[in-house]
Amino acid sequence: MTWQIEFAAAAKRELEKLDKPVARRIVSFLRERILPLENPRTIAAALKGARLGEFWWYRVGAFRIICRIEDNRLVVLVLRVGHRREVYRP
């Protein structure tokens, strides 16, 4: 059982706007910490709220990665990437 990481178009643009060392650290985190796991929810936290329960977040320093974990396709879909003070805003 191998998970894959996919980026939504918005997340890809947000990642490209970040400083290069920060972006590399985030991509490295996804590859080294998330991909080898049997269940990527073990190191994630669920977003709170009635409609937000299907989304999960990971912490990489002061940055957050907002994802949807799709069990049927074994995909962690990255929806947002950004600093913690900005990433939760619509």
N, CA, C and O of each residue as an XYZ file, in Angstrom:
360
protein
N       0.848     -1.172      0.000
C       0.000      0.000      0.000
C       0.900      1.244      0.000
O       1.538      1.562      1.004
N       0.938      1.928     -1.121
C       1.778      3.109     -1.250
C       0.920      4.327     -1.540
O       0.108      4.333     -2.465
N       1.111      5.331     -0.750
C       0.379      6.589     -0.929
C       1.086      7.455     -1.952
O       2.292      7.334     -2.170
N       0.308      8.335     -2.578
C       0.849      9.308     -3.511
C       0.463     10.697     -3.046
O      -0.553     10.880     -2.375
N       1.283     11.677     -3.407
C       1.009     13.077     -3.090
C       0.622     13.770     -4.386
O       1.337     13.677     -5.383
N      -0.513     14.467     -4.371
C      -0.936     15.282     -5.509
C      -1.199     16.691     -5.011
O      -1.629     16.892     -3.875
N      -0.934     17.666     -5.875
C      -1.148     19.062     -5.534
C      -2.292     19.627     -6.358
O      -2.337     19.438     -7.573
N      -3.215     20.317     -5.704
C      -4.217     21.093     -6.423
C      -3.496     22.275     -7.066
O      -2.416     22.658     -6.618
N      -4.083     22.850     -8.107
C      -3.443     23.956     -8.819
C      -3.150     25.121     -7.881
O      -2.081     25.727     -7.963
N      -4.087     25.441     -6.992
C      -3.885     26.555     -6.049
C      -2.731     26.272     -5.097
O      -1.943     27.167     -4.792
N      -2.626     25.037     -4.628
C      -1.545     24.671     -3.712
C      -0.194     24.745     -4.406
O       0.798     25.153     -3.802
N      -0.155     24.357     -5.655
C       1.090     24.418     -6.419
C       1.547     25.871     -6.577
O       2.734     26.169     -6.449
N       0.605     26.768     -6.854
C       0.945     28.193     -6.965
C       1.417     28.748     -5.630
O       2.378     29.517     -5.586
N       0.751     28.369     -4.536
C       1.160     28.839     -3.211
C       2.556     28.343     -2.860
O       3.347     29.080     -2.272
N       2.860     27.122     -3.210
C       4.174     26.555     -2.928
C       5.261     27.280     -3.724
O       6.353     27.517     -3.208
N       4.969     27.626     -4.960
C       5.938     28.337     -5.795
C       6.223     29.747     -5.289
O       7.302     30.283     -5.543
N       5.276     30.356     -4.580
C       5.452     31.709     -4.050
C       6.319     31.742     -2.791
O       6.846     32.793     -2.426
N       6.464     30.603     -2.132
C       7.256     30.548     -0.904
C       8.742     30.626     -1.222
O       9.164     30.362     -2.348
N       9.533     30.994     -0.209
C      10.990     30.971     -0.360
C      11.430     29.557     -0.718
O      10.821     28.582     -0.278
N      12.479     29.448     -1.512
C      12.950     28.144     -1.988
C      13.294     27.177     -0.853
O      12.909     26.011     -0.930
N      14.009     27.613      0.205
C      14.307     26.655      1.289
C      13.048     26.159      2.002
O      12.975     24.995      2.393
N      12.066     27.029      2.170
C      10.813     26.636      2.824
C      10.060     25.649      1.943
O       9.553     24.640      2.433
N       9.982     25.931      0.649
C       9.291     25.042     -0.277
C       9.959     23.665     -0.311
O       9.277     22.641     -0.327
N      11.297     23.645     -0.323
C      12.014     22.366     -0.312
C      11.741     21.601      0.977
O      11.586     20.379      0.959
N      11.683     22.318      2.091
C      11.413     21.667      3.380
C      10.017     21.041      3.400
O       9.834     19.948      3.936
N       9.036     21.729      2.819
C       7.665     21.214      2.776
C       7.579     19.987      1.882
O       6.964     18.990      2.261
N       8.186     20.045      0.703
C       8.167     18.904     -0.214
C       8.913     17.726      0.400
O       8.479     16.581      0.273
N      10.016     17.996      1.056
C      10.777     16.947      1.725
C       9.944     16.294      2.823
O       9.959     15.071      2.966
N       9.223     17.091      3.591
C       8.348     16.565      4.640
C       7.317     15.614      4.035
O       7.095     14.519      4.552
N       6.690     16.038      2.941
C       5.673     15.196      2.311
C       6.268     13.878      1.824
O       5.675     12.817      2.017
N       7.420     13.944      1.202
C       8.041     12.725      0.655
C       8.570     11.791      1.739
O       8.374     10.578      1.670
N       9.234     12.355      2.729
C       9.922     11.528      3.716
C       9.054     11.119      4.902
O       9.264     10.054      5.483
N       8.089     11.946      5.265
C       7.290     11.642      6.450
C       5.905     11.089      6.132
O       5.375     10.287      6.901
N       5.307     11.501      5.011
C       3.942     11.090      4.706
C       3.899      9.831      3.839
O       3.161      8.894      4.142
N       4.681      9.807      2.771
C       4.616      8.686      1.830
C       4.875      7.317      2.451
O       4.192      6.363      2.078
N       5.822      7.165      3.375
C       6.076      5.819      3.919
C       5.014      5.306      4.898
O       5.033      4.129      5.258
N       4.102      6.158      5.327
C       3.141      5.761      6.357
C       2.064      4.833      5.814
O       1.674      4.924      4.650
N       1.595      3.945      6.669
C       0.432      3.115      6.344
C      -0.832      3.958      6.346
O      -1.705      3.776      5.497
N      -0.932      4.876      7.294
C      -2.089      5.758      7.410
C      -1.587      7.183      7.619
O      -1.066      7.484      8.692
N      -1.723      8.070      6.636
C      -1.197      9.429      6.779
C      -1.920     10.262      7.835
O      -1.472     11.362      8.158
N      -3.008      9.769      8.367
C      -3.727     10.490      9.420
C      -3.023     10.404     10.779
O      -3.341     11.169     11.689
N      -2.082      9.489     10.919
C      -1.441      9.282     12.219
C      -0.655     10.493     12.681
O      -0.543     10.722     13.885
N      -0.103     11.283     11.757
C       0.640     12.479     12.162
C      -0.058     13.764     11.732
O       0.535     14.842     11.775
N      -1.312     13.650     11.319
C      -2.096     14.818     10.903
C      -3.102     15.165     11.982
O      -3.339     14.390     12.909
N      -3.687     16.338     11.845
C      -4.776     16.753     12.723
C      -5.952     17.144     11.850
O      -5.778     17.763     10.799
N      -7.138     16.786     12.282
C      -8.338     17.112     11.520
C      -8.719     18.568     11.769
O      -8.584     19.077     12.882
N      -9.194     19.223     10.723
C      -9.722     20.573     10.901
C     -11.042     20.475     11.646
O     -11.780     19.503     11.486
N     -11.335     21.462     12.447
C     -12.561     21.472     13.246
C     -13.667     22.178     12.464
O     -13.405     23.111     11.705
N     -14.887     21.729     12.657
C     -16.028     22.370     12.028
C     -16.904     21.360     11.317
O     -16.462     20.260     10.986
N     -18.145     21.741     11.085
C     -19.110     20.832     10.479
C     -18.692     20.403      9.076
O     -18.761     19.217      8.752
N     -18.270     21.327      8.253
C     -17.914     21.007      6.876
C     -16.426     20.759      6.702
O     -16.003     20.344      5.623
N     -15.622     20.999      7.722
C     -14.178     20.895      7.594
C     -13.617     19.562      8.070
O     -12.412     19.334      7.967
N     -14.452     18.689      8.582
C     -13.992     17.430      9.141
C     -13.312     16.504      8.155
O     -12.590     15.596      8.567
N     -13.523     16.708      6.861
C     -12.898     15.839      5.864
C     -11.488     16.289      5.501
O     -10.796     15.605      4.746
N     -11.053     17.435      6.030
C      -9.739     17.973      5.707
C      -8.780     17.772      6.874
O      -9.185     17.769      8.037
N      -7.512     17.607      6.545
C      -6.465     17.358      7.531
C      -5.353     18.359      7.328
O      -5.183     18.884      6.228
N      -4.579     18.634      8.391
C      -3.446     19.552      8.260
C      -2.205     18.950      8.898
O      -2.257     18.182      9.858
N      -1.083     19.347      8.302
C       0.239     18.971      8.812
C       0.985     20.253      9.145
O       0.791     21.283      8.500
N       1.837     20.181     10.155
C       2.631     21.328     10.572
C       4.081     21.113     10.174
O       4.678     20.079     10.472
N       4.637     22.114      9.491
C       6.054     22.122      9.131
C       6.579     23.482      9.587
O       6.530     24.457      8.837
N       7.073     23.539     10.805
C       7.499     24.816     11.376
C       6.301     25.745     11.514
O       5.290     25.373     12.109
N       6.410     26.952     10.965
C       5.315     27.915     11.026
C       4.363     27.769      9.842
O       3.442     28.571      9.687
N       4.577     26.760      9.013
C       3.764     26.580      7.820
C       2.818     25.396      7.989
O       3.101     24.450      8.724
N       1.696     25.471      7.294
C       0.686     24.421      7.363
C       0.395     23.894      5.969
O       0.442     24.630      4.984
N       0.093     22.607      5.908
C      -0.290     21.937      4.674
C      -1.704     21.400      4.899
O      -1.910     20.522      5.737
N      -2.670     21.924      4.153
C      -4.055     21.487      4.270
C      -4.308     20.449      3.174
O      -4.040     20.700      1.999
N      -4.828     19.277      3.571
C      -4.982     18.160      2.635
C      -6.347     17.502      2.765
O      -7.055     17.656      3.760
N      -6.679     16.770      1.729
C      -7.797     15.830      1.777
C      -7.175     14.459      1.526
O      -6.444     14.274      0.553
N      -7.461     13.515      2.391
C      -6.901     12.171      2.268
C      -7.954     11.289      1.615
O      -9.030     11.070      2.173
N      -7.636     10.785      0.430
C      -8.569      9.980     -0.355
C      -8.160      8.519     -0.262
O      -7.239      8.073     -0.947
N      -8.856      7.782      0.593
C      -8.509      6.384      0.847
C      -8.749      5.490     -0.362
O      -8.007      4.531     -0.573
N      -9.763      5.783     -1.152
C     -10.084      4.908     -2.276
C      -9.007      4.947     -3.364
O      -8.826      3.965     -4.085
N      -8.282      6.080     -3.491
C      -7.211      6.195     -4.489
C      -5.819      6.170     -3.866
O      -4.824      6.186     -4.590
N      -5.734      6.130     -2.551
C      -4.471      6.207     -1.810
C      -3.698      7.470     -2.180
O      -2.516      7.423     -2.518
N      -4.408      8.608     -2.104
C      -3.831      9.897     -2.466
C      -4.006     10.880     -1.322
O      -5.068     10.961     -0.704
N      -2.935     11.629     -1.053
C      -3.013     12.778     -0.165
C      -3.022     13.984     -1.096
O      -2.004     14.320     -1.701
N      -4.176     14.627     -1.205
C      -4.354     15.764     -2.103
C      -4.087     17.048     -1.330
O      -4.846     17.399     -0.426
N      -3.020     17.745     -1.679
C      -2.642     18.993     -1.013
C      -3.492     20.113     -1.602
O      -3.447     20.372     -2.805
N      -4.268     20.773     -0.744
C      -5.178     21.824     -1.188
C      -4.640     23.224     -0.950
O      -4.838     24.116     -1.775
N      -3.955     23.424      0.181
C      -3.400     24.737      0.527
C      -2.062     24.543      1.198
O      -1.842     23.554      1.898
N      -1.165     25.497      0.982
C       0.135     25.532      1.637
C       0.397     26.979      1.989
O       0.283     27.857      1.133
N       0.751     27.244      3.248
C       1.040     28.620      3.603
C       1.398     28.789      5.065
O       1.405     27.837      5.846
N       1.693     30.033      5.410
C       2.017     30.370      6.792
C       0.778     30.203      7.651
O      -0.340     30.390      7.170
N       0.957     29.859      8.890
C      -0.178     29.545      9.761
C      -1.139     30.705      9.953
O      -2.322     30.480     10.206
N      -0.663     31.940      9.841
C      -1.573     33.073     10.041
C      -2.433     33.348      8.811
O      -3.402     34.102      8.895
N      -2.090     32.746      7.668
C      -2.814     33.023      6.433
C      -3.533     31.810      5.837
O      -4.516     31.977      5.115
N      -3.073     30.622      6.120
C      -3.537     29.445      5.396
C      -4.998     29.082      5.694
O      -5.644     28.450      4.858
N      -5.527     29.458      6.845
C      -6.875     29.081      7.205
C      -7.919     30.063      6.696
O      -9.116     29.813      6.839
N      -7.503     31.146      6.120
C      -8.441     32.136      5.574
C      -8.953     31.662      4.217
O      -8.204     31.064      3.445
N     -10.227     31.926      3.923
C     -10.797     31.476      2.630
C     -10.233     32.192      1.441
O     -10.624     31.911      0.308
